[in-house]
Amino acid sequence: MRTRRRLHRRALLALLAVFAIVVAACGSDAGDGTATEGSDKGLTETKDDVNDALNTTTTAGGAATTSAPAARPASIEEWDALWVKEREAIVQKIKDNGWGWDQAANKVTGPEGFEVDLSTCPSGWDPYGGLDGGVINIGQTIAQSGTLADYGNIGIAQKILYDWDNSQGGITDSTGKKFTIQTSLKDDSYDPAKTVPLVDELLDSEGSFLIHTLGSPNTMKVYDKLNQRCVPNPYAMTGHPAWGDPENHPWTWGHALAYNTEAVIWGGLLEKRFADRDEITVAALIMQNDFGKAYELGFTEYIANVTKPKINFEFERIEPTAPTITNQMTTLAAKNPDVFIAMTAGTSCTQVVQEAANNGLKESAEMLFTGQPCKGLTFMGKDKVGDDGTASDGWWIAGGGNRDFNDKSEFDDAWIAFARDLLEKAGKPSETSSNLGGGFQYGWPVWQTLEIAAMLPGGLSRPNFMLAARTIEMTNPNNFEGIGYSMNGNTDAYPIEGSEIAQFNGAEQRWVADESIGIIDLTGKSPPCAWDQAASTCK
């Protein structure tokens, strides 16, 4: 589909620059009063694919557009058997196509033109660095304090998952070497200025095999360095589109649905929902950093190419460390918007829900959206928003396809029951933080990629780890059925490209998927993004 439409979509790019000027003029800001400049070219293609999905995807009661997914495995043993077959298929595919780590030529080759010249790695670089003594040294920078401290539970849960794998015998590679996984967590408080020296410490003092980072602004500060040092920066705990750049940044890749794609899904829903309106007003609270900017760019490009309804975009910004957001939310409520979108994370996830309930925005706006980072009950549940939890009732989300480990309707699922049991035994019950479930979501692909890399000629190494990720195609137990998990060399750089659409049910305290929409599957349809930091856009 993307190939047939490429010429048409590229023709639209000339129009986007003109439309962007109009959209920017509609913005409001406590600072300069203008919207962020720049246009993400890849989203022109994604917009059409999102609209196709919204207009054709159905579930019960309609004609299905894809075959029904296979039943989920009923035990962790069945899951493991499935993953063994999938890993073997990936390794065989690599061998059949002659891809791999060519140590004589000092390069890595993979699908769709993927090639990395290892001779450009720094002097003294070790492809087996961080594997001393049979231990895979994983370094991680993550917020464990400050307004985004709850995300630190991701790292805690990852360690619990890795410790379980270690107890099962760990990882044995093709050379017969045995490995266990060890993590070293560093608290950067979601402050990019702290991330840099912590990454330096992990690289130079601890010699980490790979560096796992959380946060768009944090990862942005170090991904050039990690690529220059030829150290894997995998499955970054952020959905910024910049991590989809296999040609210029082959050692960095993401995991979550890209924020700009999520924003395009918002736009598609609004265009469909308000098709009978000539004009609507959308208000947004935007975090003032690279994370918020990714959402903003995706959304402003989308609405710049919408003729009906005309979308007037009003917004206010907040700093990540802001203790309160009352003033900004009061200003946005006064705009009397038809739609409100929270382009934020951390403590402010809960605050927007509370403020919208208090200032009347929840009652006056026809739709209220929150983003992927705010999905968990840690932010939306009644224990956080207060009273009976109805303040969260009715909020919308394009949740990125991840299952909620605290949704009671999921408790009998084999994978979630397994994860919840591990967390309980480790003294970290899932209910204490939704981000503990997030640890399994971000830990699973690291674990599986290590397993694939270990099977390749030369055994576990940084080059094989990178190649394993760039060829991965597996069944992710954390995702809803119908959402793929794969990357394909230089053409498909995002492992998750789909989402459910759901509303929060205050009475049931869970997100309930909108069955009239179904799953939006964009697997393989998000073009790579060579991010221009100066212009804040994909080249």
KAJO-V556357 format. One record per residue. N is the residue number from 0. RES is the residue in one small letter. OMEGA is omega in radians with two decimals (none if undefined). D_FIRST is the distance of its C-alpha to the first C-alpha in Angstrom with 2 decimals. Layout:
N,RES,OMEGA,D_FIRST
N,RES,OMEGA,D_FIRST
This chain:
0,m,-3.10,0.00
1,r,-3.12,3.79
2,t,-3.12,5.49
3,r,-3.02,5.39
4,r,-2.97,6.47
5,r,-3.11,8.69
6,l,3.12,11.71
7,h,-3.09,11.71
8,r,3.11,11.60
9,r,3.10,14.20
10,a,3.13,16.27
11,l,-3.08,16.51
12,l,-3.14,18.11
13,a,-3.14,21.27
14,l,-3.01,21.68
15,l,-3.12,21.40
16,a,3.13,24.64
17,v,-3.13,26.50
18,f,-3.10,25.29
19,a,3.13,26.08
20,i,3.13,29.68
21,v,-3.13,29.99
22,v,-3.13,28.68
23,a,-3.12,30.99
24,a,-3.12,33.91
25,c,-3.04,33.40
26,g,3.01,33.89
27,s,-3.07,37.19
28,d,3.11,38.54
29,a,-3.13,41.90
30,g,-3.02,41.67
31,d,3.05,40.43
32,g,3.12,38.81
33,t,3.08,35.48
34,a,3.13,32.00
35,t,3.12,30.60
36,e,3.08,29.39
37,g,-3.12,26.24
38,s,3.13,22.53
39,d,-3.00,19.87
40,k,-3.09,17.33
41,g,-3.07,14.57
42,l,3.07,14.76
43,t,3.09,13.54
44,e,-3.10,9.95
45,t,-3.13,11.00
46,k,-3.14,12.60
47,d,-3.13,9.78
48,d,3.09,8.29
49,v,-3.13,12.00
50,n,3.06,12.72
51,d,-3.11,10.17
52,a,-3.14,11.90
53,l,-3.07,15.24
54,n,-3.07,15.03
55,t,-3.08,14.02
56,t,3.11,15.47
57,t,3.05,18.98
58,t,-3.12,21.86
59,a,3.12,25.19
60,g,3.13,25.87
61,g,3.14,22.44
62,a,-3.11,19.98
63,a,-3.14,18.22
64,t,3.09,14.46
65,t,3.12,15.04
66,s,-3.11,18.24
67,a,3.14,21.08
68,p,3.13,21.63
69,a,3.13,24.70
70,a,3.12,27.95
71,r,3.07,28.88
72,p,-3.02,31.67
73,a,3.12,35.07
74,s,3.11,36.88
75,i,3.09,36.53
76,e,3.09,37.56
77,e,3.08,34.64
78,w,-3.09,32.27
79,d,3.12,33.91
80,a,3.10,33.67
81,l,-3.11,29.91
82,w,3.09,29.52
83,v,3.12,31.81
84,k,-3.11,29.60
85,e,3.10,26.42
86,r,3.12,28.31
87,e,3.14,29.66
88,a,3.12,26.26
89,i,3.14,25.09
90,v,3.13,28.33
91,q,3.10,28.10
92,k,3.11,24.61
93,i,-3.13,26.07
94,k,-3.11,29.06
95,d,-3.10,27.30
96,n,3.12,25.24
97,g,3.10,28.32
98,w,3.04,27.14
99,g,3.10,29.70
100,w,3.12,32.54
101,d,-3.06,34.52
102,q,3.12,37.85
103,a,-3.13,39.43
104,a,3.13,36.80
105,n,3.12,36.52
106,k,3.06,32.73
107,v,3.07,29.83
108,t,-3.14,26.76
109,g,-3.06,23.61
110,p,3.02,20.00
111,e,3.05,17.61
112,g,-3.13,20.63
113,f,3.13,22.30
114,e,-3.14,25.98
115,v,3.12,28.88
116,d,-3.09,32.23
117,l,3.10,34.86
118,s,3.11,37.63
119,t,3.10,36.72
120,c,-3.04,37.71
121,p,3.10,41.09
122,s,-3.13,44.37
123,g,3.13,45.40
124,w,-3.10,41.95
125,d,3.13,41.96
126,p,3.12,38.87
127,y,3.14,40.87
128,g,3.12,42.01
129,g,-3.13,42.40
130,l,-3.09,43.08
131,d,3.06,46.88
132,g,3.13,48.93
133,g,3.13,46.06
134,v,3.05,44.68
135,i,-3.07,41.12
136,n,3.11,41.89
137,i,3.06,39.11
138,g,-3.08,39.86
139,q,2.97,38.47
140,t,-3.02,38.91
141,i,3.13,38.47
142,a,3.04,40.11
143,q,3.07,43.11
144,s,-3.14,45.04
145,g,-3.04,44.50
146,t,3.11,42.27
147,l,-3.03,39.39
148,a,-3.08,41.76
149,d,3.14,40.28
150,y,3.07,37.26
151,g,3.10,39.84
152,n,3.06,39.75
153,i,-3.13,36.44
154,g,3.12,38.42
155,i,-3.12,41.21
156,a,3.07,39.01
157,q,3.13,37.25
158,k,3.11,40.73
159,i,3.10,41.57
160,l,-3.13,38.57
161,y,3.11,39.42
162,d,3.08,43.07
163,w,3.13,42.22
164,d,3.10,40.34
165,n,-3.12,43.37
166,s,3.12,45.62
167,q,3.14,43.70
168,g,3.10,44.46
169,g,-3.04,41.87
170,i,3.06,39.72
171,t,-3.08,41.00
172,d,-3.03,39.31
173,s,3.09,39.24
174,t,3.14,42.53
175,g,3.13,44.30
176,k,3.14,44.51
177,k,-3.08,44.37
178,f,2.91,42.99
179,t,-3.07,43.16
180,i,3.11,41.17
181,q,-3.13,43.06
182,t,3.07,41.81
183,s,-3.07,43.53
184,l,3.10,42.60
185,k,-3.11,43.49
186,d,3.08,43.69
187,d,3.10,42.31
188,s,-3.08,42.54
189,y,3.14,39.07
190,d,-3.10,40.89
191,p,3.14,39.13
192,a,3.09,42.58
193,k,-3.10,43.59
194,t,-3.05,40.46
195,v,-3.14,41.24
196,p,3.11,44.72
197,l,3.07,43.67
198,v,3.09,40.91
199,d,3.12,43.55
200,e,3.13,45.85
201,l,3.13,43.32
202,l,-2.93,42.59
203,d,-3.12,46.13
204,s,-3.07,48.43
205,e,3.08,46.53
206,g,-3.08,44.32
207,s,3.06,41.28
208,f,3.10,38.82
209,l,3.11,35.98
210,i,-3.13,35.92
211,h,-3.04,34.10
212,t,3.06,33.90
213,l,3.05,33.43
214,g,3.13,32.56
215,s,-3.13,30.36
216,p,-3.13,33.39
217,n,3.13,35.13
218,t,3.14,32.40
219,m,-3.11,31.81
220,k,-3.00,35.50
221,v,-3.02,35.44
222,y,3.02,32.08
223,d,-3.13,33.07
224,k,-3.10,36.32
225,l,3.09,34.86
226,n,3.08,32.48
227,q,3.13,35.41
228,r,3.13,37.49
229,c,3.09,34.84
230,v,-3.12,35.18
231,p,3.07,32.24
232,n,-2.88,31.25
233,p,2.98,28.93
234,y,-3.12,27.11
235,a,-3.06,28.60
236,m,-3.09,29.67
237,t,-3.13,27.75
238,g,-3.14,24.20
239,h,-3.12,24.41
240,p,-3.10,21.27
241,a,-3.09,23.63
242,w,3.09,23.67
243,g,-3.05,20.17
244,d,-3.02,21.65
245,p,-3.13,22.02
246,e,-3.08,23.20
247,n,-3.13,25.93
248,h,-3.05,26.76
249,p,-3.09,26.06
250,w,3.12,28.85
251,t,2.99,27.42
252,w,-3.07,24.54
253,g,3.13,24.10
254,h,-3.03,23.73
255,a,2.97,23.15
256,l,-3.10,20.11
257,a,-3.08,20.10
258,y,3.14,22.28
259,n,3.06,20.19
260,t,3.06,17.19
261,e,3.13,19.87
262,a,3.09,21.09
263,v,3.07,17.79
264,i,3.04,17.94
265,w,-3.11,21.48
266,g,3.13,20.49
267,g,3.11,17.98
268,l,-3.14,20.78
269,l,-3.13,23.29
270,e,3.14,21.39
271,k,-3.07,21.09
272,r,-3.05,24.64
273,f,-3.10,26.36
274,a,-3.12,24.61
275,d,-3.13,28.09
276,r,3.03,29.64
277,d,-3.02,30.14
278,e,3.03,30.74
279,i,3.07,30.87
280,t,3.08,32.23
281,v,3.09,30.60
282,a,-3.12,32.97
283,a,2.95,32.20
284,l,-2.98,34.39
285,i,3.06,32.98
286,m,-3.02,34.35
287,q,3.06,35.61
288,n,-3.10,33.98
289,d,3.09,30.76
290,f,3.13,29.58
291,g,-3.13,30.04
292,k,3.12,28.70
293,a,3.07,25.27
294,y,-3.07,25.07
295,e,-3.13,26.48
296,l,3.14,24.13
297,g,-3.08,21.02
298,f,-3.11,22.64
299,t,3.08,24.17
300,e,-3.13,21.07
301,y,-3.04,19.32
302,i,3.09,22.36
303,a,-3.10,22.87
304,n,3.11,19.92
305,v,-3.13,21.07
306,t,3.12,23.35
307,k,0.00,24.54
308,p,2.97,26.17
309,k,-3.07,27.55
310,i,3.04,27.78
311,n,-3.02,30.98
312,f,3.10,30.70
313,e,-3.11,33.98
314,f,3.01,34.45
315,e,-3.12,37.14
316,r,3.03,37.11
317,i,3.01,38.99
318,e,-3.14,40.04
319,p,-3.10,39.04
320,t,-3.09,42.77
321,a,-3.13,43.61
322,p,3.13,45.99
323,t,3.14,45.33
324,i,-3.03,42.80
325,t,-3.08,45.00
326,n,-3.12,45.39
327,q,-3.13,41.70
328,m,3.08,40.89
329,t,3.11,43.81
330,t,-3.13,42.57
331,l,3.12,39.08
332,a,-3.13,40.61
333,a,3.10,42.73
334,k,-3.13,39.65
335,n,-3.07,39.22
336,p,3.03,35.41
337,d,-3.08,33.27
338,v,3.02,31.13
339,f,3.12,32.14
340,i,3.07,30.03
341,a,3.10,31.69
342,m,-2.96,30.03
343,t,-3.09,32.68
344,a,3.06,33.91
345,g,-3.09,37.15
346,t,-3.11,40.22
347,s,3.05,38.72
348,c,3.13,36.24
349,t,-3.09,39.28
350,q,-3.13,41.00
351,v,3.11,38.33
352,v,-3.14,38.61
353,q,-3.11,42.38
354,e,3.14,42.56
355,a,3.10,40.23
356,a,-3.08,42.50
357,n,-3.04,45.61
358,n,3.06,44.82
359,g,-3.10,43.42
360,l,-3.14,39.78
361,k,-3.13,38.74
362,e,-3.04,40.37
363,s,-3.12,39.37
364,a,-3.13,35.66
365,e,3.08,33.32
366,m,3.04,30.88
367,l,-3.10,31.61
368,f,2.90,29.08
369,t,-3.03,29.88
370,g,-3.13,27.73
371,q,-3.08,26.98
372,p,-3.11,30.22
373,c,-2.96,32.24
374,k,-2.96,30.92
375,g,3.07,33.93
376,l,3.04,37.14
377,t,-3.10,38.86
378,f,-2.99,37.76
379,m,-3.04,37.19
380,g,-3.07,39.85
381,k,3.11,43.17
382,d,-3.13,45.08
383,k,-3.05,43.49
384,v,3.05,43.04
385,g,3.11,46.40
386,d,-3.07,48.13
387,d,3.10,46.32
388,g,-3.08,42.83
389,t,3.10,41.89
390,a,-3.14,41.07
391,s,-3.04,37.69
392,d,3.05,37.13
393,g,3.09,34.11
394,w,-3.13,32.32
395,w,3.06,28.52
396,i,2.84,26.32
397,a,-2.84,22.79
398,g,3.09,24.46
399,g,2.98,21.98
400,g,-3.10,22.21
401,n,3.08,25.67
402,r,3.13,28.42
403,d,-3.08,31.69
404,f,3.13,34.58
405,n,3.05,37.04
406,d,-3.04,35.47
407,k,3.14,38.14
408,s,-3.13,35.75
409,e,-2.96,34.30
410,f,-3.13,37.71
411,d,3.10,37.74
412,d,-3.02,34.50
413,a,-3.10,35.61
414,w,-3.10,33.91
415,i,3.08,34.91
416,a,3.10,38.40
417,f,-3.11,38.72
418,a,-3.14,37.75
419,r,3.13,39.98
420,d,3.09,42.83
421,l,3.14,42.56
422,l,3.13,42.61
423,e,-3.12,45.57
424,k,3.13,47.53
425,a,3.14,46.95
426,g,3.13,48.43
427,k,-3.11,45.19
428,p,-3.03,44.23
429,s,-3.09,40.69
430,e,-3.10,42.07
431,t,3.07,43.60
432,s,3.08,40.24
433,s,-3.12,36.62
434,n,2.98,35.89
435,l,3.00,37.66
436,g,3.09,34.74
437,g,3.10,32.60
438,g,3.08,34.56
439,f,3.11,33.25
440,q,3.13,29.67
441,y,-3.14,30.09
442,g,-3.10,32.54
443,w,-3.11,30.66
444,p,3.08,28.01
445,v,3.13,30.86
446,w,-3.10,32.89
447,q,3.14,30.22
448,t,3.04,29.29
449,l,3.13,33.02
450,e,3.13,33.30
451,i,-3.13,30.54
452,a,-3.12,32.03
453,a,-3.11,35.45
454,m,-3.04,34.43
455,l,3.09,33.40
456,p,-3.08,35.96
457,g,3.10,38.20
458,g,-3.10,37.97
459,l,-3.13,37.06
460,s,3.09,36.55
461,r,3.11,34.63
462,p,3.14,32.53
463,n,3.10,31.71
464,f,3.12,30.91
465,m,-3.14,28.36
466,l,3.13,26.78
467,a,3.13,26.80
468,a,-3.08,24.82
469,r,3.10,22.21
470,t,-3.04,21.61
471,i,3.03,22.17
472,e,-3.01,20.39
473,m,3.07,22.75
474,t,-3.10,23.55
475,n,-3.06,24.77
476,p,-3.13,27.64
477,n,-3.05,27.50
478,n,2.99,24.09
479,f,3.07,23.42
480,e,-3.13,21.91
481,g,3.10,18.16
482,i,-3.08,17.77
483,g,3.04,17.16
484,y,-3.06,19.25
485,s,2.93,18.10
486,m,-3.06,17.85
487,n,3.04,16.86
488,g,-3.06,18.97
489,n,-3.05,17.98
490,t,-3.12,14.23
491,d,-2.99,14.37
492,a,-3.10,17.58
493,y,-3.08,17.64
494,p,3.10,18.86
495,i,-3.13,18.37
496,e,-3.14,15.29
497,g,-3.11,16.10
498,s,2.86,19.00
499,e,2.99,21.26
500,i,-3.02,22.72
501,a,3.00,26.48
502,q,-3.14,29.81
503,f,3.10,33.02
504,n,-3.08,35.71
505,g,-3.12,39.05
506,a,-3.12,41.11
507,e,-3.13,39.18
508,q,3.08,38.50
509,r,3.05,34.90
510,w,-3.13,31.32
511,v,-3.09,30.19
512,a,3.08,26.50
513,d,-3.06,25.44
514,e,3.11,24.58
515,s,3.11,23.36
516,i,-3.12,20.33
517,g,-3.12,19.96
518,i,3.01,17.99
519,i,-3.09,15.09
520,d,-3.12,13.06
521,l,-3.06,10.84
522,t,3.11,11.64
523,g,-3.03,10.36
524,k,3.12,8.50
525,s,-3.11,11.80
526,p,3.07,12.67
527,p,-3.08,16.26
528,c,2.99,19.07
529,a,-2.97,22.15
530,w,3.05,24.44
531,d,-3.07,27.12
532,q,-3.12,29.98
533,a,-3.10,32.00
534,a,-3.10,29.41
535,s,-3.12,27.85
536,t,3.00,24.28
537,c,3.12,21.53
538,k,none,22.18
